């Protein structure tokens, strides 16, 4: 499976945040973050800004989003030796 371009993934981030993304798009997005530290870091910063602004709408996210993202970020932050 070819690596998706970061630019494409970041465009999907806007769709996800707007609630326009399909579940499959969200899954592909999460899979890219699992493989791409650059995008994972970007999203963390993005989410930190949104949290600071108090505009996070959890209704836009899948029920297991936080759990899945936590597992992904653990892998990104603590790669297997
Ligand atoms: Zn990327």
PDB file of the backbone (N, CA, C, O) and the ligand in Angstrom, with CONECT records:
HET     ZN  A 101       1
ATOM      1  N   UNK A   1       0.854  -1.197   0.000  1.00  0.00           N
ATOM      2  CA  UNK A   1       0.000   0.000   0.000  1.00  0.00           C
ATOM      3  C   UNK A   1       0.884   1.239   0.000  1.00  0.00           C
ATOM      4  O   UNK A   1       1.684   1.429   0.917  1.00  0.00           O
ATOM      5  N   UNK A   2       0.749   2.088  -1.022  1.00  0.00           N
ATOM      6  CA  UNK A   2       1.615   3.273  -1.089  1.00  0.00           C
ATOM      7  C   UNK A   2       1.297   4.259   0.026  1.00  0.00           C
ATOM      8  O   UNK A   2       0.157   4.379   0.477  1.00  0.00           O
ATOM      9  N   UNK A   3       2.326   4.949   0.449  1.00  0.00           N
ATOM     10  CA  UNK A   3       2.163   5.980   1.466  1.00  0.00           C
ATOM     11  C   UNK A   3       1.359   7.138   0.881  1.00  0.00           C
ATOM     12  O   UNK A   3       1.674   7.651  -0.193  1.00  0.00           O
ATOM     13  N   UNK A   4       0.328   7.534   1.598  1.00  0.00           N
ATOM     14  CA  UNK A   4      -0.468   8.654   1.112  1.00  0.00           C
ATOM     15  C   UNK A   4       0.286   9.947   1.367  1.00  0.00           C
ATOM     16  O   UNK A   4       1.020  10.075   2.347  1.00  0.00           O
ATOM     17  N   UNK A   5       0.091  10.900   0.471  1.00  0.00           N
ATOM     18  CA  UNK A   5       0.805  12.151   0.603  1.00  0.00           C
ATOM     19  C   UNK A   5       0.292  12.938   1.814  1.00  0.00           C
ATOM     20  O   UNK A   5      -0.907  12.994   2.085  1.00  0.00           O
ATOM     21  N   UNK A   6       1.243  13.541   2.528  1.00  0.00           N
ATOM     22  CA  UNK A   6       0.884  14.282   3.734  1.00  0.00           C
ATOM     23  C   UNK A   6      -0.095  15.414   3.403  1.00  0.00           C
ATOM     24  O   UNK A   6      -1.002  15.706   4.182  1.00  0.00           O
ATOM     25  N   UNK A   7       0.097  16.040   2.254  1.00  0.00           N
ATOM     26  CA  UNK A   7      -0.778  17.149   1.892  1.00  0.00           C
ATOM     27  C   UNK A   7      -2.226  16.682   1.793  1.00  0.00           C
ATOM     28  O   UNK A   7      -3.147  17.365   2.242  1.00  0.00           O
ATOM     29  N   UNK A   8      -2.410  15.497   1.191  1.00  0.00           N
ATOM     30  CA  UNK A   8      -3.755  14.945   1.065  1.00  0.00           C
ATOM     31  C   UNK A   8      -4.347  14.669   2.440  1.00  0.00           C
ATOM     32  O   UNK A   8      -5.521  14.938   2.692  1.00  0.00           O
ATOM     33  N   UNK A   9      -3.517  14.131   3.322  1.00  0.00           N
ATOM     34  CA  UNK A   9      -3.997  13.796   4.662  1.00  0.00           C
ATOM     35  C   UNK A   9      -4.414  15.062   5.409  1.00  0.00           C
ATOM     36  O   UNK A   9      -5.437  15.085   6.093  1.00  0.00           O
ATOM     37  N   UNK A  10      -3.615  16.100   5.269  1.00  0.00           N
ATOM     38  CA  UNK A  10      -3.929  17.331   5.986  1.00  0.00           C
ATOM     39  C   UNK A  10      -5.186  17.994   5.434  1.00  0.00           C
ATOM     40  O   UNK A  10      -5.904  18.678   6.163  1.00  0.00           O
ATOM     41  N   UNK A  11      -5.450  17.789   4.139  1.00  0.00           N
ATOM     42  CA  UNK A  11      -6.709  18.299   3.586  1.00  0.00           C
ATOM     43  C   UNK A  11      -7.891  17.544   4.197  1.00  0.00           C
ATOM     44  O   UNK A  11      -8.955  18.115   4.435  1.00  0.00           O
ATOM     45  N   UNK A  12      -7.679  16.250   4.446  1.00  0.00           N
ATOM     46  CA  UNK A  12      -8.750  15.466   5.068  1.00  0.00           C
ATOM     47  C   UNK A  12      -8.978  15.892   6.509  1.00  0.00           C
ATOM     48  O   UNK A  12     -10.089  15.780   7.028  1.00  0.00           O
ATOM     49  N   UNK A  13      -7.930  16.378   7.150  1.00  0.00           N
ATOM     50  CA  UNK A  13      -8.093  16.839   8.531  1.00  0.00           C
ATOM     51  C   UNK A  13      -9.181  17.911   8.595  1.00  0.00           C
ATOM     52  O   UNK A  13     -10.003  17.912   9.511  1.00  0.00           O
ATOM     53  N   UNK A  14      -9.183  18.810   7.634  1.00  0.00           N
ATOM     54  CA  UNK A  14     -10.207  19.854   7.621  1.00  0.00           C
ATOM     55  C   UNK A  14     -11.600  19.236   7.483  1.00  0.00           C
ATOM     56  O   UNK A  14     -12.545  19.644   8.159  1.00  0.00           O
ATOM     57  N   UNK A  15     -11.708  18.235   6.585  1.00  0.00           N
ATOM     58  CA  UNK A  15     -13.007  17.576   6.385  1.00  0.00           C
ATOM     59  C   UNK A  15     -13.437  16.858   7.656  1.00  0.00           C
ATOM     60  O   UNK A  15     -14.611  16.881   8.023  1.00  0.00           O
ATOM     61  N   UNK A  16     -12.476  16.216   8.329  1.00  0.00           N
ATOM     62  CA  UNK A  16     -12.810  15.499   9.553  1.00  0.00           C
ATOM     63  C   UNK A  16     -13.285  16.485  10.620  1.00  0.00           C
ATOM     64  O   UNK A  16     -14.280  16.248  11.304  1.00  0.00           O
ATOM     65  N   UNK A  17     -12.565  17.578  10.747  1.00  0.00           N
ATOM     66  CA  UNK A  17     -12.934  18.560  11.768  1.00  0.00           C
ATOM     67  C   UNK A  17     -14.268  19.210  11.434  1.00  0.00           C
ATOM     68  O   UNK A  17     -14.993  19.635  12.333  1.00  0.00           O
ATOM     69  N   UNK A  18     -14.599  19.292  10.147  1.00  0.00           N
ATOM     70  CA  UNK A  18     -15.877  19.890   9.751  1.00  0.00           C
ATOM     71  C   UNK A  18     -17.028  18.882   9.845  1.00  0.00           C
ATOM     72  O   UNK A  18     -18.196  19.245   9.708  1.00  0.00           O
ATOM     73  N   UNK A  19     -16.677  17.606  10.082  1.00  0.00           N
ATOM     74  CA  UNK A  19     -17.706  16.582  10.174  1.00  0.00           C
ATOM     75  C   UNK A  19     -18.154  16.054   8.827  1.00  0.00           C
ATOM     76  O   UNK A  19     -19.180  15.380   8.735  1.00  0.00           O
ATOM     77  N   UNK A  20     -17.394  16.355   7.771  1.00  0.00           N
ATOM     78  CA  UNK A  20     -17.780  15.935   6.428  1.00  0.00           C
ATOM     79  C   UNK A  20     -17.139  14.608   6.017  1.00  0.00           C
ATOM     80  O   UNK A  20     -17.529  14.025   5.005  1.00  0.00           O
ATOM     81  N   UNK A  21     -16.169  14.127   6.781  1.00  0.00           N
ATOM     82  CA  UNK A  21     -15.438  12.931   6.386  1.00  0.00           C
ATOM     83  C   UNK A  21     -16.252  11.676   6.679  1.00  0.00           C
ATOM     84  O   UNK A  21     -17.012  11.617   7.646  1.00  0.00           O
ATOM     85  N   UNK A  22     -16.074  10.680   5.825  1.00  0.00           N
ATOM     86  CA  UNK A  22     -16.691   9.388   6.081  1.00  0.00           C
ATOM     87  C   UNK A  22     -15.861   8.637   7.121  1.00  0.00           C
ATOM     88  O   UNK A  22     -14.726   9.007   7.419  1.00  0.00           O
ATOM     89  N   UNK A  23     -16.458   7.572   7.666  1.00  0.00           N
ATOM     90  CA  UNK A  23     -15.720   6.775   8.646  1.00  0.00           C
ATOM     91  C   UNK A  23     -14.444   6.206   8.024  1.00  0.00           C
ATOM     92  O   UNK A  23     -13.403   6.136   8.677  1.00  0.00           O
ATOM     93  N   UNK A  24     -14.539   5.792   6.730  1.00  0.00           N
ATOM     94  CA  UNK A  24     -13.355   5.246   6.074  1.00  0.00           C
ATOM     95  C   UNK A  24     -12.262   6.300   5.942  1.00  0.00           C
ATOM     96  O   UNK A  24     -11.081   5.987   6.098  1.00  0.00           O
ATOM     97  N   UNK A  25     -12.634   7.523   5.663  1.00  0.00           N
ATOM     98  CA  UNK A  25     -11.646   8.589   5.575  1.00  0.00           C
ATOM     99  C   UNK A  25     -10.972   8.804   6.927  1.00  0.00           C
ATOM    100  O   UNK A  25      -9.770   9.058   7.001  1.00  0.00           O
ATOM    101  N   UNK A  26     -11.756   8.699   7.987  1.00  0.00           N
ATOM    102  CA  UNK A  26     -11.179   8.871   9.326  1.00  0.00           C
ATOM    103  C   UNK A  26     -10.209   7.742   9.650  1.00  0.00           C
ATOM    104  O   UNK A  26      -9.168   7.955  10.270  1.00  0.00           O
ATOM    105  N   UNK A  27     -10.575   6.528   9.213  1.00  0.00           N
ATOM    106  CA  UNK A  27      -9.695   5.386   9.475  1.00  0.00           C
ATOM    107  C   UNK A  27      -8.388   5.551   8.694  1.00  0.00           C
ATOM    108  O   UNK A  27      -7.303   5.348   9.240  1.00  0.00           O
ATOM    109  N   UNK A  28      -8.498   5.921   7.405  1.00  0.00           N
ATOM    110  CA  UNK A  28      -7.293   6.140   6.603  1.00  0.00           C
ATOM    111  C   UNK A  28      -6.432   7.238   7.217  1.00  0.00           C
ATOM    112  O   UNK A  28      -5.204   7.147   7.237  1.00  0.00           O
ATOM    113  N   UNK A  29      -7.084   8.253   7.705  1.00  0.00           N
ATOM    114  CA  UNK A  29      -6.380   9.362   8.350  1.00  0.00           C
ATOM    115  C   UNK A  29      -5.598   8.851   9.566  1.00  0.00           C
ATOM    116  O   UNK A  29      -4.420   9.168   9.736  1.00  0.00           O
ATOM    117  N   UNK A  30      -6.265   8.058  10.404  1.00  0.00           N
ATOM    118  CA  UNK A  30      -5.602   7.533  11.605  1.00  0.00           C
ATOM    119  C   UNK A  30      -4.446   6.613  11.226  1.00  0.00           C
ATOM    120  O   UNK A  30      -3.406   6.610  11.884  1.00  0.00           O
ATOM    121  N   UNK A  31      -4.635   5.826  10.153  1.00  0.00           N
ATOM    122  CA  UNK A  31      -3.564   4.920   9.728  1.00  0.00           C
ATOM    123  C   UNK A  31      -2.339   5.710   9.264  1.00  0.00           C
ATOM    124  O   UNK A  31      -1.203   5.317   9.528  1.00  0.00           O
ATOM    125  N   UNK A  32      -2.578   6.812   8.577  1.00  0.00           N
ATOM    126  CA  UNK A  32      -1.442   7.627   8.139  1.00  0.00           C
ATOM    127  C   UNK A  32      -0.709   8.187   9.351  1.00  0.00           C
ATOM    128  O   UNK A  32       0.522   8.210   9.377  1.00  0.00           O
ATOM    129  N   UNK A  33      -1.452   8.635  10.346  1.00  0.00           N
ATOM    130  CA  UNK A  33      -0.803   9.188  11.537  1.00  0.00           C
ATOM    131  C   UNK A  33       0.063   8.143  12.220  1.00  0.00           C
ATOM    132  O   UNK A  33       1.106   8.458  12.792  1.00  0.00           O
ATOM    133  N   UNK A  34      -0.389   6.879  12.151  1.00  0.00           N
ATOM    134  CA  UNK A  34       0.381   5.810  12.788  1.00  0.00           C
ATOM    135  C   UNK A  34       1.743   5.636  12.126  1.00  0.00           C
ATOM    136  O   UNK A  34       2.696   5.178  12.756  1.00  0.00           O
ATOM    137  N   UNK A  35       1.826   6.011  10.833  1.00  0.00           N
ATOM    138  CA  UNK A  35       3.063   5.799  10.077  1.00  0.00           C
ATOM    139  C   UNK A  35       3.872   7.079   9.890  1.00  0.00           C
ATOM    140  O   UNK A  35       5.037   7.019   9.497  1.00  0.00           O
ATOM    141  N   UNK A  36       3.278   8.221  10.162  1.00  0.00           N
ATOM    142  CA  UNK A  36       3.912   9.482   9.809  1.00  0.00           C
ATOM    143  C   UNK A  36       4.008  10.379  11.041  1.00  0.00           C
ATOM    144  O   UNK A  36       3.019  10.972  11.474  1.00  0.00           O
ATOM    145  N   UNK A  37       5.200  10.466  11.588  1.00  0.00           N
ATOM    146  CA  UNK A  37       5.390  11.258  12.804  1.00  0.00           C
ATOM    147  C   UNK A  37       5.123  12.741  12.540  1.00  0.00           C
ATOM    148  O   UNK A  37       4.643  13.466  13.411  1.00  0.00           O
ATOM    149  N   UNK A  38       5.446  13.171  11.318  1.00  0.00           N
ATOM    150  CA  UNK A  38       5.245  14.584  10.985  1.00  0.00           C
ATOM    151  C   UNK A  38       3.779  14.971  11.138  1.00  0.00           C
ATOM    152  O   UNK A  38       3.454  15.973  11.774  1.00  0.00           O
ATOM    153  N   UNK A  39       2.899  14.165  10.547  1.00  0.00           N
ATOM    154  CA  UNK A  39       1.473  14.479  10.616  1.00  0.00           C
ATOM    155  C   UNK A  39       0.935  14.277  12.031  1.00  0.00           C
ATOM    156  O   UNK A  39       0.093  15.049  12.490  1.00  0.00           O
ATOM    157  N   UNK A  40       1.417  13.243  12.723  1.00  0.00           N
ATOM    158  CA  UNK A  40       0.957  13.010  14.090  1.00  0.00           C
ATOM    159  C   UNK A  40       1.275  14.214  14.964  1.00  0.00           C
ATOM    160  O   UNK A  40       0.457  14.636  15.782  1.00  0.00           O
ATOM    161  N   UNK A  41       2.472  14.760  14.781  1.00  0.00           N
ATOM    162  CA  UNK A  41       2.864  15.932  15.558  1.00  0.00           C
ATOM    163  C   UNK A  41       1.993  17.134  15.194  1.00  0.00           C
ATOM    164  O   UNK A  41       1.578  17.908  16.057  1.00  0.00           O
ATOM    165  N   UNK A  42       1.730  17.268  13.901  1.00  0.00           N
ATOM    166  CA  UNK A  42       0.894  18.377  13.438  1.00  0.00           C
ATOM    167  C   UNK A  42      -0.490  18.295  14.073  1.00  0.00           C
ATOM    168  O   UNK A  42      -1.030  19.297  14.543  1.00  0.00           O
ATOM    169  N   UNK A  43      -1.057  17.087  14.081  1.00  0.00           N
ATOM    170  CA  UNK A  43      -2.409  16.918  14.612  1.00  0.00           C
ATOM    171  C   UNK A  43      -2.424  17.195  16.111  1.00  0.00           C
ATOM    172  O   UNK A  43      -3.370  17.792  16.624  1.00  0.00           O
ATOM    173  N   UNK A  44      -1.379  16.764  16.815  1.00  0.00           N
ATOM    174  CA  UNK A  44      -1.324  17.049  18.251  1.00  0.00           C
ATOM    175  C   UNK A  44      -1.354  18.551  18.497  1.00  0.00           C
ATOM    176  O   UNK A  44      -2.048  19.033  19.392  1.00  0.00           O
ATOM    177  N   UNK A  45      -0.589  19.288  17.686  1.00  0.00           N
ATOM    178  CA  UNK A  45      -0.569  20.741  17.837  1.00  0.00           C
ATOM    179  C   UNK A  45      -1.929  21.328  17.483  1.00  0.00           C
ATOM    180  O   UNK A  45      -2.427  22.239  18.144  1.00  0.00           O
ATOM    181  N   UNK A  46      -2.516  20.779  16.422  1.00  0.00           N
ATOM    182  CA  UNK A  46      -3.832  21.236  15.974  1.00  0.00           C
ATOM    183  C   UNK A  46      -4.861  21.022  17.085  1.00  0.00           C
ATOM    184  O   UNK A  46      -5.642  21.919  17.403  1.00  0.00           O
ATOM    185  N   UNK A  47      -4.850  19.823  17.670  1.00  0.00           N
ATOM    186  CA  UNK A  47      -5.813  19.509  18.724  1.00  0.00           C
ATOM    187  C   UNK A  47      -5.560  20.375  19.957  1.00  0.00           C
ATOM    188  O   UNK A  47      -6.504  20.796  20.626  1.00  0.00           O
ATOM    189  N   UNK A  48      -4.288  20.640  20.257  1.00  0.00           N
ATOM    190  CA  UNK A  48      -3.969  21.468  21.412  1.00  0.00           C
ATOM    191  C   UNK A  48      -4.551  22.866  21.230  1.00  0.00           C
ATOM    192  O   UNK A  48      -5.061  23.466  22.176  1.00  0.00           O
ATOM    193  N   UNK A  49      -4.469  23.374  20.006  1.00  0.00           N
ATOM    194  CA  UNK A  49      -5.032  24.696  19.731  1.00  0.00           C
ATOM    195  C   UNK A  49      -6.543  24.667  19.889  1.00  0.00           C
ATOM    196  O   UNK A  49      -7.138  25.561  20.491  1.00  0.00           O
ATOM    197  N   UNK A  50      -7.160  23.609  19.331  1.00  0.00           N
ATOM    198  CA  UNK A  50      -8.625  23.517  19.426  1.00  0.00           C
ATOM    199  C   UNK A  50      -9.052  23.407  20.885  1.00  0.00           C
ATOM    200  O   UNK A  50     -10.026  24.038  21.295  1.00  0.00           O
ATOM    201  N   UNK A  51      -8.337  22.618  21.664  1.00  0.00           N
ATOM    202  CA  UNK A  51      -8.675  22.484  23.079  1.00  0.00           C
ATOM    203  C   UNK A  51      -8.550  23.825  23.783  1.00  0.00           C
ATOM    204  O   UNK A  51      -9.382  24.186  24.614  1.00  0.00           O
ATOM    205  N   UNK A  52      -7.502  24.555  23.440  1.00  0.00           N
ATOM    206  CA  UNK A  52      -7.283  25.849  24.066  1.00  0.00           C
ATOM    207  C   UNK A  52      -8.427  26.804  23.733  1.00  0.00           C
ATOM    208  O   UNK A  52      -8.811  27.649  24.542  1.00  0.00           O
ATOM    209  N   UNK A  53      -8.957  26.650  22.533  1.00  0.00           N
ATOM    210  CA  UNK A  53     -10.054  27.519  22.111  1.00  0.00           C
ATOM    211  C   UNK A  53     -11.409  27.040  22.630  1.00  0.00           C
ATOM    212  O   UNK A  53     -12.401  27.767  22.577  1.00  0.00           O
ATOM    213  N   UNK A  54     -11.432  25.788  23.137  1.00  0.00           N
ATOM    214  CA  UNK A  54     -12.685  25.272  23.679  1.00  0.00           C
ATOM    215  C   UNK A  54     -13.726  25.004  22.619  1.00  0.00           C
ATOM    216  O   UNK A  54     -14.924  25.125  22.875  1.00  0.00           O
ATOM    217  N   UNK A  55     -13.271  24.633  21.405  1.00  0.00           N
ATOM    218  CA  UNK A  55     -14.214  24.444  20.303  1.00  0.00           C
ATOM    219  C   UNK A  55     -14.285  22.996  19.845  1.00  0.00           C
ATOM    220  O   UNK A  55     -14.829  22.711  18.777  1.00  0.00           O
ATOM    221  N   UNK A  56     -13.743  22.077  20.640  1.00  0.00           N
ATOM    222  CA  UNK A  56     -13.773  20.682  20.223  1.00  0.00           C
ATOM    223  C   UNK A  56     -15.195  20.143  20.338  1.00  0.00           C
ATOM    224  O   UNK A  56     -15.830  20.224  21.389  1.00  0.00           O
ATOM    225  N   UNK A  57     -15.671  19.595  19.235  1.00  0.00           N
ATOM    226  CA  UNK A  57     -16.995  18.984  19.210  1.00  0.00           C
ATOM    227  C   UNK A  57     -16.822  17.477  19.087  1.00  0.00           C
ATOM    228  O   UNK A  57     -16.591  16.952  17.998  1.00  0.00           O
ATOM    229  N   UNK A  58     -16.937  16.789  20.222  1.00  0.00           N
ATOM    230  CA  UNK A  58     -16.663  15.354  20.223  1.00  0.00           C
ATOM    231  C   UNK A  58     -17.698  14.579  19.416  1.00  0.00           C
ATOM    232  O   UNK A  58     -17.471  13.416  19.083  1.00  0.00           O
ATOM    233  N   UNK A  59     -18.823  15.197  19.098  1.00  0.00           N
ATOM    234  CA  UNK A  59     -19.820  14.512  18.283  1.00  0.00           C
ATOM    235  C   UNK A  59     -19.312  14.230  16.877  1.00  0.00           C
ATOM    236  O   UNK A  59     -19.843  13.369  16.175  1.00  0.00           O
ATOM    237  N   UNK A  60     -18.274  14.965  16.469  1.00  0.00           N
ATOM    238  CA  UNK A  60     -17.742  14.779  15.127  1.00  0.00           C
ATOM    239  C   UNK A  60     -16.854  13.551  15.040  1.00  0.00           C
ATOM    240  O   UNK A  60     -16.540  13.090  13.942  1.00  0.00           O
ATOM    241  N   UNK A  61     -16.444  13.010  16.195  1.00  0.00           N
ATOM    242  CA  UNK A  61     -15.460  11.932  16.193  1.00  0.00           C
ATOM    243  C   UNK A  61     -16.125  10.592  16.449  1.00  0.00           C
ATOM    244  O   UNK A  61     -17.151  10.524  17.126  1.00  0.00           O
ATOM    245  N   UNK A  62     -15.544   9.520  15.909  1.00  0.00           N
ATOM    246  CA  UNK A  62     -16.049   8.179  16.222  1.00  0.00           C
ATOM    247  C   UNK A  62     -15.952   7.918  17.722  1.00  0.00           C
ATOM    248  O   UNK A  62     -15.140   8.530  18.415  1.00  0.00           O
ATOM    249  N   UNK A  63     -16.786   7.006  18.217  1.00  0.00           N
ATOM    250  CA  UNK A  63     -16.829   6.742  19.651  1.00  0.00           C
ATOM    251  C   UNK A  63     -15.473   6.312  20.195  1.00  0.00           C
ATOM    252  O   UNK A  63     -15.113   6.643  21.325  1.00  0.00           O
ATOM    253  N   UNK A  64     -14.716   5.563  19.371  1.00  0.00           N
ATOM    254  CA  UNK A  64     -13.444   5.028  19.848  1.00  0.00           C
ATOM    255  C   UNK A  64     -12.260   5.882  19.415  1.00  0.00           C
ATOM    256  O   UNK A  64     -11.115   5.434  19.467  1.00  0.00           O
ATOM    257  N   UNK A  65     -12.533   7.110  18.990  1.00  0.00           N
ATOM    258  CA  UNK A  65     -11.467   7.943  18.441  1.00  0.00           C
ATOM    259  C   UNK A  65     -10.347   8.161  19.452  1.00  0.00           C
ATOM    260  O   UNK A  65      -9.173   7.996  19.122  1.00  0.00           O
ATOM    261  N   UNK A  66     -10.701   8.529  20.676  1.00  0.00           N
ATOM    262  CA  UNK A  66      -9.666   8.842  21.667  1.00  0.00           C
ATOM    263  C   UNK A  66      -8.838   7.600  21.994  1.00  0.00           C
ATOM    264  O   UNK A  66      -7.619   7.679  22.146  1.00  0.00           O
ATOM    265  N   UNK A  67      -9.509   6.459  22.100  1.00  0.00           N
ATOM    266  CA  UNK A  67      -8.784   5.223  22.416  1.00  0.00           C
ATOM    267  C   UNK A  67      -7.812   4.880  21.288  1.00  0.00           C
ATOM    268  O   UNK A  67      -6.645   4.570  21.529  1.00  0.00           O
ATOM    269  N   UNK A  68      -8.313   4.941  20.056  1.00  0.00           N
ATOM    270  CA  UNK A  68      -7.473   4.611  18.901  1.00  0.00           C
ATOM    271  C   UNK A  68      -6.324   5.608  18.787  1.00  0.00           C
ATOM    272  O   UNK A  68      -5.173   5.219  18.590  1.00  0.00           O
ATOM    273  N   UNK A  69      -6.636   6.866  18.911  1.00  0.00           N
ATOM    274  CA  UNK A  69      -5.595   7.879  18.791  1.00  0.00           C
ATOM    275  C   UNK A  69      -4.549   7.706  19.889  1.00  0.00           C
ATOM    276  O   UNK A  69      -3.356   7.887  19.644  1.00  0.00           O
ATOM    277  N   UNK A  70      -4.989   7.358  21.091  1.00  0.00           N
ATOM    278  CA  UNK A  70      -4.040   7.156  22.184  1.00  0.00           C
ATOM    279  C   UNK A  70      -3.071   6.034  21.870  1.00  0.00           C
ATOM    280  O   UNK A  70      -1.875   6.144  22.136  1.00  0.00           O
ATOM    281  N   UNK A  71      -3.598   4.936  21.293  1.00  0.00           N
ATOM    282  CA  UNK A  71      -2.732   3.811  20.941  1.00  0.00           C
ATOM    283  C   UNK A  71      -1.756   4.216  19.845  1.00  0.00           C
ATOM    284  O   UNK A  71      -0.580   3.853  19.884  1.00  0.00           O
ATOM    285  N   UNK A  72      -2.253   4.973  18.866  1.00  0.00           N
ATOM    286  CA  UNK A  72      -1.394   5.408  17.768  1.00  0.00           C
ATOM    287  C   UNK A  72      -0.302   6.328  18.292  1.00  0.00           C
ATOM    288  O   UNK A  72       0.870   6.164  17.952  1.00  0.00           O
ATOM    289  N   UNK A  73      -0.677   7.278  19.104  1.00  0.00           N
ATOM    290  CA  UNK A  73       0.306   8.240  19.587  1.00  0.00           C
ATOM    291  C   UNK A  73       1.326   7.566  20.496  1.00  0.00           C
ATOM    292  O   UNK A  73       2.492   7.958  20.513  1.00  0.00           O
ATOM    293  N   UNK A  74       0.897   6.550  21.256  1.00  0.00           N
ATOM    294  CA  UNK A  74       1.853   5.802  22.064  1.00  0.00           C
ATOM    295  C   UNK A  74       2.926   5.183  21.172  1.00  0.00           C
ATOM    296  O   UNK A  74       4.111   5.203  21.506  1.00  0.00           O
ATOM    297  N   UNK A  75       2.499   4.636  20.038  1.00  0.00           N
ATOM    298  CA  UNK A  75       3.457   4.007  19.121  1.00  0.00           C
ATOM    299  C   UNK A  75       4.379   5.053  18.504  1.00  0.00           C
ATOM    300  O   UNK A  75       5.579   4.824  18.351  1.00  0.00           O
ATOM    301  N   UNK A  76       3.812   6.191  18.155  1.00  0.00           N
ATOM    302  CA  UNK A  76       4.622   7.234  17.547  1.00  0.00           C
ATOM    303  C   UNK A  76       5.650   7.765  18.542  1.00  0.00           C
ATOM    304  O   UNK A  76       6.809   7.996  18.196  1.00  0.00           O
ATOM    305  N   UNK A  77       5.209   7.952  19.772  1.00  0.00           N
ATOM    306  CA  UNK A  77       6.093   8.540  20.770  1.00  0.00           C
ATOM    307  C   UNK A  77       7.079   7.524  21.309  1.00  0.00           C
ATOM    308  O   UNK A  77       8.198   7.879  21.682  1.00  0.00           O
ATOM    309  N   UNK A  78       6.672   6.252  21.354  1.00  0.00           N
ATOM    310  CA  UNK A  78       7.542   5.221  21.916  1.00  0.00           C
ATOM    311  C   UNK A  78       7.661   4.087  20.917  1.00  0.00           C
ATOM    312  O   UNK A  78       7.061   3.029  21.107  1.00  0.00           O
ATOM    313  N   UNK A  79       8.443   4.297  19.835  1.00  0.00           N
ATOM    314  CA  UNK A  79       8.577   3.245  18.803  1.00  0.00           C
ATOM    315  C   UNK A  79       9.234   1.994  19.366  1.00  0.00           C
ATOM    316  O   UNK A  79      10.049   2.055  20.287  1.00  0.00           O
ATOM    317  N   UNK A  80       8.856   0.856  18.787  1.00  0.00           N
ATOM    318  CA  UNK A  80       9.469  -0.402  19.200  1.00  0.00           C
ATOM    319  C   UNK A  80      10.968  -0.364  18.901  1.00  0.00           C
ATOM    320  O   UNK A  80      11.380   0.137  17.855  1.00  0.00           O
ATOM    321  N   UNK A  81      11.777  -0.887  19.808  1.00  0.00           N
ATOM    322  CA  UNK A  81      13.250  -0.876  19.590  1.00  0.00           C
ATOM    323  C   UNK A  81      13.628  -1.804  18.437  1.00  0.00           C
ATOM    324  O   UNK A  81      14.807  -1.928  18.106  1.00  0.00           O
TER     325      UNK A  81
HETATM  326 ZN    ZN A 101       2.181  12.527   6.833  1.00  0.00          ZN
END
